[in-house]
Amino acid sequence: MKKQKLVYRFYRYDGKVLLAKNETPFEIKLSSRLILDKLCYTWNKKQILNEIDEAIDCGDKKRFEQLSEAYRSFVWE
């Protein structure tokens, strides 16, 4: 049995180039933004809590007051 050969020839396309846009749906953009915001919020809150605990352990009252003021924005009701 003879081996078959396949030959491709490429020719330059002379027509107008089409640009395809793949736009992300609004729901996906919104949900991803909300997830990232929630992750940043929880991480920042944990960081401030850790720094407050460290300030309490060191007995640094001035630093504690600064951090507790910053922490109020995380727990307002």
FITORKE-771741 format. One record per residue: residue number from 1; residue in one letter; chain; x, y, z of N, C-alpha, C in turn. Coordinates in steps of 0.2 Angstrom, whole numbers. Layout:
N
R   seq   type   mol    n_c1    n_c2    n_c3   ca_c1   ca_c2   ca_c3    c_c1    c_c2    c_c3
R   NUM      A     A       X       Y       Z       X       Y       Z       X       Y       Z
...
END
This chain:
77
R   seq   type   mol    n_c1    n_c2    n_c3   ca_c1   ca_c2   ca_c3    c_c1    c_c2    c_c3
R     1      M     A       4      -6       0       0       0       0       4       6       0
R     2      K     A       3      11      -4       7      17      -5       5      22       1
R     3      K     A      10      25       3       9      30       8       6      37       5
R     4      Q     A       1      39       8      -2      45       5       2      52       8
R     5      K     A       2      56       4       5      63       6       0      68       5
R     6      L     A       1      73      10      -4      78      10       0      85      10
R     7      V     A      -2      89       5       2      95       4      -2     101       5
R     8      Y     A       0     105       9      -4     111      10      -1     117       7
R     9      R     A      -5     122       4      -2     128       1      -6     134       4
R    10      F     A      -2     138       7      -5     144      10      -4     150       5
R    11      Y     A     -10     154       4     -10     160       0     -12     165       5
R    12      R     A      -9     171       4     -10     177       8     -17     179       6
R    13      Y     A     -21     181      11     -28     183      10     -28     191       8
R    14      D     A     -31     193       3     -31     200       0     -37     204       2
R    15      G     A     -42     201       5     -48     204       7     -47     208      14
R    16      K     A     -53     211      16     -53     215      22     -52     211      28
R    17      V     A     -48     213      33     -47     209      39     -52     211      44
R    18      L     A     -55     205      46     -60     206      51     -57     205      58
R    19      L     A     -59     210      63     -57     210      70     -63     207      74
R    20      A     A     -61     202      77     -66     198      82     -66     201      89
R    21      K     A     -71     203      92     -71     205      99     -74     200     103
R    22      N     A     -71     198     108     -74     193     113     -75     197     119
R    23      E     A     -81     199     120     -83     203     126     -85     199     132
R    24      T     A     -83     200     138     -85     197     143     -92     199     146
R    25      P     A     -96     194     147    -103     196     149    -103     200     156
R    26      F     A    -108     205     156    -109     209     162    -109     205     169
R    27      E     A    -113     200     169    -114     196     175    -107     193     177
R    28      I     A    -103     191     173     -96     188     175     -92     194     177
R    29      K     A     -92     199     174     -88     205     177     -90     207     184
R    30      L     A     -97     208     185     -99     210     191     -98     205     196
R    31      S     A     -99     198     195     -98     193     200     -90     193     202
R    32      S     A     -86     193     197     -79     193     198     -77     199     202
R    33      R     A     -79     205     201     -78     211     205     -80     210     212
R    34      L     A     -86     208     213     -89     207     220     -84     202     224
R    35      I     A     -82     196     221     -78     191     224     -71     195     226
R    36      L     A     -68     198     221     -62     201     223     -63     207     228
R    37      D     A     -68     210     228     -69     215     234     -70     212     240
R    38      K     A     -74     206     241     -74     203     247     -68     200     249
R    39      L     A     -64     197     245     -57     195     247     -53     200     250
R    40      C     A     -53     206     246     -49     211     249     -51     214     256
R    41      Y     A     -58     214     256     -61     216     263     -59     212     268
R    42      T     A     -59     205     267     -58     201     273     -50     201     274
R    43      W     A     -46     201     269     -39     201     270     -37     208     274
R    44      N     A     -39     213     272     -38     220     276     -40     219     283
R    45      K     A     -46     217     284     -49     216     291     -45     212     295
R    46      K     A     -42     206     292     -38     202     296     -31     205     298
R    47      Q     A     -29     209     293     -22     212     294     -23     217     300
R    48      I     A     -28     221     300     -29     226     305     -30     223     312
R    49      L     A     -34     217     312     -35     214     318     -28     211     321
R    50      N     A     -24     208     316     -17     206     318     -13     212     321
R    51      E     A     -13     217     318      -9     223     320     -12     226     327
R    52      I     A     -18     226     328     -21     228     334     -19     223     340
R    53      D     A     -19     217     338     -17     212     343     -10     213     345
R    54      E     A      -6     214     340       1     215     341       3     222     345
R    55      A     A      -1     227     344      -1     233     347      -3     232     355
R    56      I     A      -8     228     356     -10     226     363      -4     223     366
R    57      D     A      -2     218     363       4     214     366      10     218     368
R    58      C     A      12     223     363      17     227     365      16     233     370
R    59      G     A       9     234     371       7     240     375       8     246     372
R    60      D     A       7     247     365       8     253     362       1     256     361
R    61      K     A      -1     261     366      -8     263     366      -9     268     360
R    62      K     A      -4     272     358      -5     276     352      -7     272     346
R    63      R     A      -3     267     344      -4     263     338     -11     260     339
R    64      F     A     -13     257     345     -19     254     346     -25     259     344
R    65      E     A     -24     265     346     -30     270     345     -30     271     337
R    66      Q     A     -24     272     334     -24     273     327     -28     267     323
R    67      L     A     -26     261     325     -28     255     322     -36     254     323
R    68      S     A     -38     255     329     -45     254     331     -49     259     327
R    69      E     A     -46     265     326     -50     270     322     -51     268     315
R    70      A     A     -46     265     312     -46     262     305     -51     256     305
R    71      Y     A     -51     252     310     -55     246     311     -62     248     311
R    72      R     A     -64     254     313     -71     256     314     -75     256     307
R    73      S     A     -71     257     302     -74     257     295     -76     250     293
R    74      F     A     -73     245     296     -75     238     294     -81     236     298
R    75      V     A     -83     239     304     -88     236     308     -94     241     309
R    76      W     A     -94     246     305    -100     251     306    -107     248     305
R    77      E     A    -111     250     308    -118     248     308    -123     253     308
END
